[in-house]
Structure formats: structure tokens, C-alpha cells
Amino acid sequence: MKRILVISSPGAGKSTFSRKLHNKFDLPLFYLDNLFWKADKTTIPPKMLNKQIKSILKQPQWIIDGNYSQYLLDERLDACDTVFFLD
């Protein structure tokens, strides 16, 4: 497990689970919420988020926490070696 997606509905425990994976395997952790939302509660443009996601996907190891299915979900699924879907 070197490229992990953690997907679930809001409140299912994605972030807690992702942090535990990060602590156990020492993989870089990326929260899509942190990439999408700015400090002033506005969002970045879709093209910018897609660019950031593509940059992450090029890295050899990562955990990506978040759904955002409209933002390169197919590419994320193709690039990962493990998916956790929390129900």
C-alpha cells in the first residue's frame, strides 16, 4: 500500500482513519478539503484543484482523503493501489 484513497460520505471517519494510516505507514497525507477550501471559506477554481490533484498523483506515495467525485476521481482510482470506502 503506497497510493491510498480514502472515500466515504461526510462524517464517516475518513480523516481519523486517514491519520491512522499516515501514522502507521508514514505516507504523505493530502486532504482534498484542505486543497479545495481557502481560509476565507471560499473555494479554489476547479482547474486549480485538478492541477493540484494531478501533481499529487505523480508522487510515488500518498494517501488522499476525500470524495470530490467531480474532480478526477477516475484518475485517482487508476493511480491508487488501495481504496478504503468507509460506510
C-alpha positions in Angstrom: 0.0 0.0 0.0 1.8 3.1 -1.3 -1.0 5.0 -3.0 -4.2 5.0 -1.0 -7.6 6.6 -1.5 -10.0 7.0 1.5 -13.5 7.7 0.4 -16.8 8.0 2.3 -19.8 10.1 3.0 -19.3 13.1 5.3 -18.9 12.2 9.0 -18.0 8.5 8.4 -14.5 8.9 9.8 -12.3 9.5 6.7 -10.0 11.9 8.4 -9.5 9.9 11.5 -8.8 6.7 9.5 -6.5 8.6 7.1 -4.5 10.0 10.0 -4.1 6.5 11.4 -2.9 5.2 8.1 -0.5 8.1 7.8 0.9 7.4 11.3 1.3 3.7 10.7 2.8 3.8 7.2 4.4 7.2 7.2 2.9 8.1 3.8 2.2 11.7 2.8 -1.4 12.6 3.6 -3.5 15.0 1.4 -6.9 16.2 2.5 -9.0 17.3 -0.5 -11.0 19.6 1.8 -7.8 21.5 2.6 -6.9 21.8 -1.0 -10.4 22.9 -2.1 -11.3 25.4 0.7 -9.4 28.6 1.3 -9.0 30.1 4.7 -11.8 32.7 4.0 -14.3 29.9 3.3 -14.2 30.4 -0.5 -13.1 27.7 -2.9 -10.4 27.4 -5.4 -11.3 27.2 -9.1 -11.9 23.6 -10.4 -8.9 23.8 -12.8 -6.6 24.7 -9.9 -7.9 21.8 -7.8 -7.4 19.4 -10.8 -3.9 20.7 -11.2 -3.1 20.1 -7.6 -4.6 16.5 -7.7 -2.6 15.7 -10.8 0.6 16.8 -9.0 -0.2 14.6 -6.1 -0.9 11.6 -8.3 2.6 11.9 -9.9 4.2 11.3 -6.5 5.3 7.7 -5.7 3.4 7.5 -2.4 0.4 9.2 -0.9 -2.9 9.0 1.0 -5.7 11.1 -0.5 -8.6 11.7 1.9 -11.8 12.9 0.3 -14.6 12.3 -2.2 -14.9 15.2 -4.6 -16.0 12.7 -7.3 -16.3 15.5 -9.9 -12.5 16.2 -9.6 -10.5 13.5 -11.3 -12.0 10.5 -9.4 -11.3 8.2 -12.3 -7.7 9.2 -12.5 -7.3 8.9 -8.7 -8.8 5.4 -8.9 -6.5 4.4 -11.7 -3.4 5.7 -9.9 -4.1 4.2 -6.5 -3.2 0.7 -5.4 -5.7 0.6 -2.4 -9.1 2.1 -1.8 -10.9 2.3 1.5 -14.6 3.1 1.3 -16.0 3.8 4.8 -19.7 3.1 5.1 
